[in-house]
Amino acid sequence: MSRIIGALFSGLLIGIFARWAYPGTVPMGWGLTILLGVGGSLLADLAVNRGNTSSAQRPAGCLASVLGAMVLIFIGRHLGWH
């Protein structure tokens, strides 16, 4: 249970930083901000550990997670999301 709460809290922080760093306004509520942060973390983790099937995987890090969330904002905007 504490891992889920930790993932939601870190997703919120990553989503807030990504929305702050992205140029222009990003209209969304708290729920979408959390999902954006968690999705950015997953995207960054996939990019860092691409092709690595061993058990020694590297963590993505906070900056990579924020950049992953910003990529998701960019993709969403170009697909017609406000």
N, C-alpha and C positions, 0 to 999 in steps of 0.2 A: 504494500500500500504506500509506503514511503517513497518508493521509486516512481510511482505514478504521480504523486504530489510533486516530487522533485522535477520530473519531466515537464509537468504543466507550468511550474514556476520558472524553470529555465526557458521554456518555450515562450512564456510571456515576456521575459527580459530580452530574449533574442529578437522577438517580434517587435518590441518597442524600439530597440536600437536600429533594426532594419527600416522601420517606418520613419525614424528620425533621420537616418542617413540617406534615404532615398530622396532624390530631388522631386519637389512638388508634393502635393497633398495626397495622402493615401487614406481614403475614407473607409473605415471598417470599425467594427466593435471589438470588445475585449475577447470574445470567443474566437473570432477570425484572426486576431492578433496572436493568440496562443497557438492556433493551428498553423499559422504562417511560421512561427518560430520553430515549432516541432518539425514541420515539413522542411524548413531550411536546414535544420540539424541533420535530418535524414539524408537530404540531398548532398550536404557537405560530407557526411560519412561515406556515402556511396562514391563520391569523387575521390576521397582520400584513399579508400581501401579497394579501389577498382582492381579486379583480377586477383586479389589476395585471398586465397582460400585457406591459408594456414590459420592456426588459432591465435597467432600473434598479430592482431590488427591494431592499427594506430588510431587514437582518438582524433576527431576532426578539429576540435578547438573552437573557441568562441568566435573568433574573427571569421573563420571559414563558415561557421553556421550563420552568422549575420550576412555574409556574402551570398550564401545559398538562399536565404530568405529574400534578399534583394533580387536575386535571379527569378524567384517565384513571383514577386511583385511585377517585374518586367514582363514575364511571360503572360501573367494574368491581364495586364494592361493591354498587351497587343492582341489578346484573344477577345477583347471587348469588355472586360471587367472594368468597372469605374475606378 
